[in-house]
Amino acid sequence: MRLLKLVPDNTNLPFVSLRRWAFALTMALTIAAVVVVFAKGLNLGVDFRGGLTIEEKFKTAPSTDTLRTTIDRLKLGEARLQAIGLDGKTVSIKLPPVDSTDEGATARVVDAVHAAVVKDFPDATFSQQSSVSGKVSGELIQNGILAVVLAVLGIGLFAIFRFEWQFGVSTVVAIVHDVLMTLGFFALTQFEFDLNIVAAVLTIIGYSINDKIVIDDRIRENMRRYRKMDMSQIVDLSVNETLPRTVMTSLTILLALFAMLIFGGHVLRGFTSAMILGIFVGTYSSIYVSSSLLISLGLRPDPKLTDEAAVPVKQPTR
């Protein structure tokens, strides 16, 4: 039985020849992502904004204006309504934090909202609720940012000590690009950004660094094996050698993610959307950003090594 090969043997794609175009595209996308984030902002969930979220399900999609009028009559503060799902039959009602230390205050607000909604929409049924205080949400924002920053810095230091400083810099640049692309996507789509998305961002970083380390390790091996070869040829050779693994890994993960996106419901839609985007962006940055940036940073094979001084390297299997 023949093995399935998505990438033919002896593939030799000229990735490095496109690096200037790739750098220009990367810079344009990064700037666009930053602009979108500052212009539209992120649709922060209750985890980061604080407040109370109530989900109501309807047999037929309700009028948002009518539902808002119903909620406003309760005078609970500014309500933010968002239809969930393609059919619009589930609506998320976001309210400010309950201004009371009474443990039963939140339950009373939920009951009051549901009663008012059922009065105007008899087909409404209560789905779920979540509540986070303003103090806790502030701490979660700080912890989420700290987790992402420490992850990026830790990965960069690992790459510096594991390889050379050029590898660390190129890895950090590529990961920052991946994170900014994810933030820009959520600012553009206005999907809810909560702790689940922070977990998705950290997972994307983990996937990206896994792919980058494999390619970087092959580049370093080929630098020791082909010391007189031009650096651009070494990068092209290394990326092409690891391309079958990269394609197969990305494809198998995408199959699982698309299944989650289709059958996981709206609860997992933001997480899976972030992961799917991260797979594409992470693969792109591994090939066109991180690897090609090594050339711009001045990484070169050491021509001073003699054949006897060179450490023999066993060719890894793909």
ABEGO torsion letter per residue (X at the ends): XBBBBABBBGBBBBAAAAAAAAAAAAAAAAAAAAAAAAAAEBBBBAAAAEEBBBBBBBABBBBAAAAAAAAAAAGAEBBBBBBBEAAGABBBBBBBBBBBABAAAAAAAAAAAAAAAAAABAABBBABBBBBBAAAAAAAAAAAAAAAAAAAAAAAAAAAAABBAAAAAAAAAAAAAAAAAAAAAAAAAGBBBBAAAAAAAAAAAAAAAAAAAAAAAAAAAAAAABAABBAAAAAAAAAAAAAAAAAAAAAAAAAAAAAAAAAAEAAAAAAAAAAAAAAAAAAAAAAAAAAAAAAAAGBBBBAABBAAABBBBBBBBX
